[in-house]
Structures are given as structure tokens and as C-alpha cells.
Amino acid sequence: MTTASDRQRIWLTGATSGIGRALAERLLDEGHRVALSARSESALSELTAGRDNALMLPLDVADRQAVHQAGERLNEEFGGLDLVILNAGTCEYLDAREFDVDLVERVFAPNFFGAVYGVEAALPLLRQARAEGRRPLLAATSSAAAYLPLPRAEAYGASKAALSHFLESLRLDLDAEGIDVSLIHPGFVKTPLTDRNDFAMPMRVSVDEAATAILQGLAKRRLDINFPRRFTLLVRLAGILPPDLRRRLGLQMARQDTAPETRS
């Protein structure tokens, strides 16, 4: 049971679907004051209905000005943040035969720059919590795809690898300020996003299992929260293979068809 002294001021993005929704429901049920962000105001309204500890902050994380305004609202409502979970993101797969730079930009916008904008807005509020004598935590959802280059994942994998590198570097610079940084690297999780995948997803877990792993990891302030552990261990080991072996492994997973895909 969460006591009054344990309750935190939390900002969660990507809150209305998949892992984000499961996290939002758990955090609200625990009694924390939670600011919830997503693009759909109607979905946020449905999620927060009847909950007086929820604050709706509808926004597109790829809109820097909107994220900045959300930071101002958070300052007005909360005065500081104890925990930030930058979870919003998307996934599209690239067909190299029809190389599409617009697709790459669409993926990087929320996955990388959206998280960077979130950091920009959240840092003053995390520093305020530190000034109050708390130990704030900044977390972001990357992906196991950041560990290993995979076929068709040029945009998605690169955006997540960039996010992981950015936050690992930021962790070093924030350490002296007493602000911790956790990275979340899920394997396959059953969400509306992964339901669109047209390939095998070994060891896929439910959003409830994902939320449990994330919240347990955040409670322990783990630097790297990855799950399911057997899957992410295999991916990480594959990621440190010599380049030629990584190439051979990747080619085994690459599509063998030669006709260009049709996109809806």
C-alpha cells in the first residue's frame, strides 16, 4: 500500500495505449499524482475519468512548443517532478528497395526528438524535486532493437539506439546533480503497435507483465530495465558478435522476397 509519503509526482507520456496505459493505471491505482500525456484527448478523458489524482496533458511529443507548454503546466500543478517516464513512440519498417526518408523522419520525431523535448521540459522540475531533498528519476522507453541491427529496422532501431546513447550520456552528466536515469529496453510486448507486425515475435509478453517489470525496475532504480530477460540477453549477446557474424545472423532474419511491399 502506498503511503502519503511514498506518493510521487509523475509525468508519463504515451499514456493511452499499450505499455503506457498499463503503467498509467498502475500508478494511478497506487495513489500517485500522475500527469498523463498522449495525442488523443478523448482517450485521456476515458483513462482519467473519476480519478482526482490524474492530470490530463494532451500533446504530440514531436511538437517542441507543446511539450514546453506542458512543462509550464506541470510546474503550475506539481511544482516539481519525482519521476518522468518518456514512453511515447512509434514504429515503421523501412523497405530499402523503396527508400523513404520521410519514414525515417516520422519515426525519429517521436522516438528520439520527442524524448529529447521531454527531457528539456522535465529537467527544471526534476531539479526542483532535488532541491526539496528528493532523489528524482528520469526514465525512457527504448527497445531491445537498440542492442542489435535488424532487417527493416533502420529507422526504428536507429531511433532507439540514439535514445539509449543520449540518455546514457546524460546519466553521466546528471549524476553530480543527484538525478538518476533509467533506460527501459523491452523485447516484444503485445500491444496495438506490435499487433501490426508481420513476423514472428519470440517470447512476447503482455502489457501487464511489461508494466510489472518496469515498475519493479524503477523502484530499484536499475540503470537498464530489460525484459523478458532471456530474450534480451540473447539479443545483447548477438549485438557484441563480430561484424561478419552479426551480418550472417541478420541475413537469416531478412526477407527473401524480391517484390516491393505494398503499403496501405
ABEGO torsion letter per residue (X at the ends): XBBAAABBBBBBBGAABEAAAAAAAAAAAAGBBBBBBBABAAAAAAAABGBAABBBBBBBAABAAAAAAAAAAAAAAAGBBABBBBABBBBBBBBAABBBAAAAAAAAAAAAAAAAAAAAAAAAAAAAAAAAGBBBBBBBBBBAAAABBBBGAAAAAAAAAAAAAAAAAAAAAAAAAGBBBBBBBBBBBBBAAAAABABBBBGBBBAAAAAAAAAAAAAAGBABBBOBAAAAAAAAAAAABBAAAAAAAAAAABBABABBBBBX
